[in-house]
Amino acid sequence: MDQDNPVTSDFDYDPVNVVNEATASGMVADLFSDIRQTMNIPIVTSIWRALAVDPDTLASAWHQTKIIFESHLPDSYLGELKKLSVCGSEALQNRFDSTLATRQNIPQIHAVIDSYNRSNTLNLIALSALISSKQFTGKIQTKPKDAPGIPKLIPLREKKDIPTDVWHLVEEVNRLGTNEDKPAVATLWRHLSAWPKFLEDVSKHFSTPQQSDLLMKKNLEIIEASKSIGDEIRPHVDCDTNLIPRNALDLVKKYVTSPIQVVRMVVIGNTLEYLVKNSSSSYRASTRIK
């Protein structure tokens, strides 16, 4: 089965070049729709688009993961992990406030960041449970939380549609939180490329050696936290990883345990959400005072 499967054991995917959600068709489009509906998100993030290079692999991985989502357990841990992922200090918040030059676009920017954070953090939780070695002991009753409204985001641009100077800025912010020279470009940054000045602000405030070190330390902390959450969830969800091709399961394991994949985006994404939310609140308060 794995011999003809394009998701090979050493498949190190590039989010820019995997299956395009906007042009997906047939079985893959149906699965993407199910992912969005189940997770209550407006976009399908890179792990599912990478697995979609082989539709049968995507189907097997998603159907087993969907069992975890339908338990409502990932949602019950979402707020906890998002809060734990915030990295920084009051001084960083003050510096971010002082030069934020894109305030008029904050609602749209916040919608993009919040959507990716929900998707990335839920994926980290559910997929950590999927790969957990804990054995099923029995289901528990969990009430679903009220689902947030799904925002309408601006279209995600292809690399070819992003000006060269802006793409260089995308690559610059994409190196935040990692020692890699050219890590695979996270889709969040491509979506935020519509606001280059915002990316400049982000780069300025996260690229200091001190902040970079804090981000990388937080990445390792969140790997351990997500593993613990996954181990707590796994005994209560009756999914079977034997139904997922081994090479696809290896890809999922790398996705949730590597500090340069989804974990770094959970950390910097939730930190950004916190900074942007507080910045916009401060701005609204100051304008009322005036």
C-alpha positions in Angstrom: 0.0 0.0 0.0 2.8 2.5 0.9 4.8 1.7 -2.1 2.5 3.6 -4.5 1.5 6.2 -1.9 2.8 9.7 -2.7 2.9 10.4 1.1 6.3 8.8 1.6 8.0 8.2 4.9 10.4 11.0 4.2 7.8 13.4 2.7 8.7 16.9 4.0 5.9 18.9 2.5 5.9 22.6 1.6 2.5 24.3 2.5 2.9 26.6 -0.5 2.8 23.7 -3.0 0.5 21.1 -1.5 -3.1 20.6 -2.7 -4.9 24.0 -3.2 -8.1 24.1 -1.1 -9.7 26.6 -3.6 -9.3 24.3 -6.6 -9.8 20.9 -4.9 -12.5 18.7 -6.5 -14.3 15.4 -6.0 -13.5 13.3 -3.0 -10.8 15.8 -1.7 -13.2 18.7 -1.9 -15.8 16.8 0.0 -13.3 15.8 2.7 -12.1 19.4 3.0 -15.7 20.6 3.5 -16.2 18.0 6.2 -13.0 19.2 7.9 -14.2 22.8 7.9 -17.6 21.9 9.2 -16.4 19.5 11.9 -13.7 21.9 13.2 -15.9 25.0 12.6 -13.1 26.8 10.7 -13.1 28.8 7.4 -9.8 27.3 6.0 -8.2 23.9 5.8 -4.6 24.1 7.1 -1.5 22.5 5.6 -1.5 19.0 7.2 -4.8 18.0 5.6 -3.8 19.6 2.3 -0.5 17.7 2.4 -2.2 14.4 3.1 -4.6 15.1 0.2 -1.9 14.3 -2.4 -3.4 10.9 -2.0 -7.2 11.1 -1.4 -7.4 7.7 0.2 -4.7 8.6 2.7 -6.5 11.8 3.5 -9.8 9.9 4.0 -8.3 7.3 6.4 -6.4 9.9 8.5 -9.4 12.3 8.7 -12.0 9.7 9.5 -10.0 8.5 12.5 -9.2 12.0 13.6 -12.9 13.0 13.2 -13.7 10.5 15.9 -11.6 12.5 18.3 -13.2 15.8 17.2 -16.7 14.4 17.6 -15.9 13.6 21.3 -15.7 17.4 21.8 -12.6 16.8 24.0 -10.2 18.9 21.8 -12.5 21.9 22.2 -12.6 21.4 25.9 -8.8 21.9 26.0 -8.6 24.6 23.4 -8.7 27.6 25.7 -6.2 26.1 28.1 -3.6 25.4 25.4 -4.1 28.7 23.6 -3.5 30.6 26.9 -0.4 28.5 27.7 1.0 29.2 24.2 1.2 33.0 24.7 4.8 34.1 24.9 6.1 37.5 25.8 6.0 40.2 28.3 4.2 43.5 29.1 7.2 45.3 27.6 6.7 43.5 24.3 3.0 44.5 24.4 4.0 48.2 24.9 6.4 48.1 22.1 3.9 46.5 19.8 1.3 49.1 20.7 3.7 52.0 20.0 4.4 51.3 16.3 1.4 49.3 15.1 0.6 51.1 11.8 -2.3 49.0 10.6 -5.0 49.7 13.1 -7.7 50.3 10.5 -7.1 46.7 9.2 -7.1 45.1 12.7 -10.5 43.5 12.4 -9.6 41.6 9.2 -6.1 40.8 10.5 -7.5 39.5 13.8 -10.0 37.3 11.9 -7.2 35.7 9.9 -5.0 35.1 12.9 -7.9 33.8 15.1 -9.0 31.4 12.4 -5.5 29.9 12.0 -5.1 29.7 15.8 -8.3 27.8 16.2 -7.4 25.4 13.4 -3.7 24.9 14.3 -4.3 24.5 18.1 -7.2 22.1 17.6 -5.1 20.1 15.1 -2.2 20.0 17.6 -4.5 18.7 20.3 -6.5 16.1 18.2 -3.4 14.8 16.3 -1.4 14.5 19.6 -4.3 12.3 20.8 -4.3 10.3 17.6 -0.6 9.3 17.9 -0.7 8.8 21.7 0.2 5.3 22.9 -2.5 5.3 25.5 -5.1 2.5 25.2 -8.9 3.1 24.8 -10.7 2.5 28.2 -14.1 4.0 27.5 -15.9 7.0 26.3 -16.9 9.9 28.5 -19.8 12.3 28.0 -18.6 15.7 27.0 -21.0 18.6 26.2 -20.1 20.5 23.0 -19.2 24.1 23.5 -21.0 26.8 21.7 -19.4 27.1 18.3 -18.0 30.5 17.3 -19.2 32.1 14.1 -17.0 31.3 11.1 -15.6 34.5 9.7 -15.3 35.2 6.0 -11.6 35.7 5.3 -9.9 37.5 2.4 -8.8 35.1 -0.3 -5.5 33.3 0.2 -3.0 34.4 -2.4 -0.7 32.1 -4.4 3.0 32.8 -4.2 3.0 34.0 -7.8 0.4 36.7 -6.9 2.5 38.1 -4.0 5.0 40.9 -5.0 8.6 39.8 -4.6 9.4 42.3 -1.9 6.4 41.2 0.1 7.4 37.5 -0.3 10.8 38.3 1.1 9.0 39.8 4.1 6.8 36.6 4.4 10.0 34.5 4.4 11.5 36.8 7.1 8.6 36.5 9.5 8.4 32.8 8.7 11.9 32.3 10.3 10.6 33.6 13.7 10.7 30.9 16.4 13.1 28.7 14.6 16.9 28.4 13.9 16.1 27.1 10.4 17.4 29.3 7.5 14.5 28.3 5.2 11.7 26.6 7.0 8.6 25.7 5.0 6.4 28.8 4.7 3.5 28.6 7.1 0.2 29.5 5.3 -0.7 32.1 8.0 2.0 34.4 6.8 0.9 34.0 3.1 -2.6 35.0 4.2 -1.3 38.0 6.1 0.8 39.1 3.1 -2.2 41.4 2.2 -0.9 43.7 5.0 2.9 44.1 4.5 3.2 46.8 7.1 1.7 44.5 9.7 4.3 41.9 8.8 7.0 44.5 9.3 5.6 45.2 12.7 5.6 41.5 13.6 9.2 41.1 12.4 10.4 44.1 14.3 8.9 42.9 17.6 9.8 39.2 17.5 13.2 39.2 15.8 15.3 40.3 18.8 17.6 37.6 20.1 15.8 37.6 23.5 12.3 37.2 22.0 13.5 34.6 19.5 15.0 32.5 22.4 11.7 32.9 24.3 9.7 31.6 21.3 11.9 28.6 20.9 11.7 27.7 24.6 7.9 28.1 24.5 7.8 25.8 21.4 9.4 23.0 23.5 7.0 23.7 26.4 4.0 23.4 24.1 5.2 20.1 22.6 5.2 18.6 26.1 1.8 20.2 27.0 0.1 18.9 23.9 1.5 15.4 24.4 0.1 15.4 28.0 -3.3 16.6 26.6 -3.2 14.0 23.9 -2.5 11.3 26.5 -5.5 12.5 28.5 -7.8 12.4 25.6 -6.7 9.1 23.9 -8.2 6.7 26.4 -11.7 8.1 25.8 -11.7 8.0 21.9 -12.1 4.7 20.1 -10.0 5.4 16.9 -7.7 3.0 15.2 -4.4 4.2 13.8 -3.9 0.8 12.1 -6.3 2.0 9.5 -4.0 4.9 8.6 -1.0 4.2 6.3 2.2 4.1 8.3 3.9 6.8 6.2 1.0 9.2 6.7 1.1 8.5 10.5 4.8 9.3 10.5 4.0 12.6 8.8 1.4 13.4 11.4 3.9 12.5 14.2 6.5 14.9 12.8 3.8 17.6 12.4 2.9 17.6 16.1 6.3 16.8 17.7 8.7 18.9 15.7 9.3 22.4 17.2 9.5 23.9 13.7 6.1 22.7 12.4 2.6 23.4 13.8 3.9 24.0 17.4 5.8 27.1 16.4 2.7 28.5 14.6 0.5 27.7 17.7 3.0 29.7 19.8 3.5 32.7 17.6 -0.1 32.7 16.4 -1.7 32.8 19.8 0.9 35.3 21.0 0.0 37.5 18.0 -3.7 37.1 18.7 -3.1 38.3 22.3 -1.0 41.3 21.2 -3.4 42.3 18.5 -6.5 41.9 20.7 -4.9 44.0 23.5 -3.6 46.6 21.0 -7.0 47.1 19.4 -8.7 47.3 22.8 -6.1 50.0 23.9 -6.7 51.9 20.7 -10.5 51.9 21.1 -10.1 53.1 24.7 -7.7 55.9 23.7 -10.0 57.1 20.9 -13.0 57.2 23.3 -11.0 59.3 25.7 -10.1 61.8 23.0 
